[in-house]
Amino acid sequence: MEHRVYADNAATTKLSSRALNAMMPYLTDNFGNASSIYTEGGAARKAVDQARETMAQCLHIKNPSELYFLSGGSEADNWAIKGAAELSLKKGKNHIISTKFEHHAVLHTLEYLEKHGYEVTLLDVHEDGLVRPEEFEAAIRENTGLATIMFANNEIGTIQPIQELSAIAKKHGVLFHTDAVQAVGTIPVNVEELGVDMLSLSGHKFHGPKGVGALYLRKGIRLPNLVHGGAQERGYRAGTENTAGIVGMAEALKESCEVMEERNIRLARLRDKLIDSLLTIDRSRINGDRVHRLPGNVNVCFHGVEGEALLLSLDLKGVAASSGSACTSGSLDPSHVLLAIGLPHEVAHGSVRLTFSTETTEEDVDYIISVLPPIIERLRAMSPLWERIIAQDNT
Ligand SMILES: *Cc1c(COP(=O)(O)O)cnc(C)c1O
């Protein structure tokens, strides 16, 4: 088979074999309904309870019952934001604070709420891809009921000061949610220390199965029910439990937490090696801060290059990469994240995101380093935009 390098782990990751093995019994013999009282159901119930405990332990959640299983990151974001908005409204607060570079699961939910009478302030993100806590505090008003700020950005990998932000929210009586889908399983996440009220996570971003995730919901916050029906998930989210999915997600998280420290040292070195190498290319720049950054995230733009062409050329050479989020590639709009950190349209277009996982090797990175620069050179040679940039330089 041709040489393939999968470098789009921010979009999704491969199911780990440990997770698959943990899931198998619940896809086969232990098919019982976790809510039934006979033996088969009991096995499933036990597995779901155990998974909740395992995940709570990895995330330093005091009470496992504060963790609610649902279908993924988008659903967790939707529930947290719409639910907390509704709760806040009961106290007369209809203002929500977020940022310009959130995932669409957050941004589109906020657009929906705006149409229903809520006021939304989207904080600017600075050129380094970081939110300033003092600007967050300045945006809080009398009627602010909720803030939602992502932990780590899915495109440029920048890591926000969540602990500091949530402390500010608490001081002003504002509920605080964080979309931690890119952080959980990737970097240490200590929910107790972070002090957040709500936190979203998704199994398939850390080598768990797709279609399963969770929301951490602090005890005492009574969100409206997400799905009405049976009594599953303490009545908040009805529907027969996805036992295999839940078990696989918990096993994948446990595995991620076990290997995290060593893996991240290795991935940060590979990340820096790739960034350093790509920055030697003429008129290239790194998107987002280099220090407050996920260990496996590389996002670089090349002036005078069209992103889609770059991705197609990389794919032909066996490299799976992305120009931003999977949700926007396929459209010709430049990434809202890159625009939010101040890149002009045509520059934002020439960006590539390469994201690593446990499976990424030094050989993979060396391979990318060998194929990417000639692609840039070839694309620029046929680019009218690049010709214009060079012509401008020479006048
Ligand atoms: C992937 C992702 C989501 C969506 O998660 P799904 O489980 O695919 O719905 C939400 N937020 C961020 C930051 C993501 O990276």
Ligand as a Chemical Component Dictionary entry (heavy atoms), coordinates in Angstrom:
data_LIG
# 
_chem_comp.id                   LIG 
_chem_comp.type                 NON-POLYMER 
_chem_comp.pdbx_formal_charge   0 
_chem_comp.three_letter_code    LIG 
# 
loop_
_chem_comp_atom.comp_id 
_chem_comp_atom.atom_id 
_chem_comp_atom.alt_atom_id 
_chem_comp_atom.type_symbol 
_chem_comp_atom.charge 
_chem_comp_atom.model_Cartn_x 
_chem_comp_atom.model_Cartn_y 
_chem_comp_atom.model_Cartn_z 
_chem_comp_atom.pdbx_ordinal 
LIG C1 C1 C 0 -14.941 17.971 17.278 1  
LIG C2 C2 C 0 -15.331 19.124 18.110 2  
LIG C3 C3 C 0 -16.666 19.315 18.500 3  
LIG C4 C4 C 0 -17.780 18.397 18.046 4  
LIG O1 O1 O 0 -17.703 17.150 18.638 5  
LIG P1 P1 P 0 -18.582 15.936 18.016 6  
LIG O2 O2 O 0 -18.413 14.838 18.990 7  
LIG O3 O3 O 0 -17.968 15.638 16.681 8  
LIG O4 O4 O 0 -19.984 16.430 17.913 9  
LIG C5 C5 C 0 -16.961 20.387 19.314 10 
LIG N1 N1 N 0 -15.997 21.230 19.718 11 
LIG C6 C6 C 0 -14.707 21.087 19.367 12 
LIG C7 C7 C 0 -13.696 22.025 19.869 13 
LIG C8 C8 C 0 -14.341 20.047 18.537 14 
LIG O5 O5 O 0 -13.061 19.905 18.180 15 
# 
loop_
_chem_comp_bond.comp_id 
_chem_comp_bond.atom_id_1 
_chem_comp_bond.atom_id_2 
_chem_comp_bond.value_order 
_chem_comp_bond.pdbx_ordinal 
LIG C1 C2 SING 1  
LIG C2 C3 SING 2  
LIG C2 C8 DOUB 3  
LIG C3 C4 SING 4  
LIG C3 C5 DOUB 5  
LIG C4 O1 SING 6  
LIG O1 P1 SING 7  
LIG P1 O2 DOUB 8  
LIG P1 O3 SING 9  
LIG P1 O4 SING 10 
LIG C5 N1 SING 11 
LIG N1 C6 DOUB 12 
LIG C6 C7 SING 13 
LIG C6 C8 SING 14 
LIG C8 O5 SING 15 
# 
